[in-house]
C-alpha cells in the first residue's frame, strides 16, 4: 500500500512574531505595574513677585527615582532594595515582595519637579526593579532611569 505524500507547510517568518503578539495582547495590562516614565506638569509661582518676571525652563520631567513602602507611605516604612547588579552602562536594584496584608506602595519621583506619584501595588506584585544609567544623570545628580517595573 502506498501512503499519500504529505505536503510540507511553509510557515512565514512573521508567523512566530504574530503568535507572540497575540499571546502578549492576551496578558492583562495590570500584570505589571510601574511608574509612568514621564509626566506633564504645570508649575508656577503662587503669587507674582514685584520686579520679577516668571518663566519656565523646558526641562524633561522623567522618572528619576522610586521608593517602595511596606504599608501606606505616610507611615514612613520605606524599604531598602534587596539586591542589585551592575554592568558596563547600567545599575539594577530590586525589591522582593512577599505576601503582605498591609500591602506595598510605590512613590515615583521625577526630574525637574517636586510632583510625585504614589499608588498601592496589586497584592500579586512580588518584585519591583529599576534600571538606571551609570554615566548619565539629571540636573540634581540622580541617574537617568532606563526602565522600572513591579509585577508578579
Secondary structure as UniProt FT lines:
FT   HELIX           13..26
FT   HELIX           29..31
FT   STRAND          32..33
FT   TURN            50..51
FT   STRAND          62..70
FT   HELIX           73..75
FT   STRAND          83..86
FT   STRAND          90..96
FT   TURN            101..102
FT   STRAND          104..110
FT   TURN            111..112
FT   STRAND          116..120
FT   TURN            123..124
FT   STRAND          127..137
FT   TURN            139..140
FT   STRAND          143..151
//
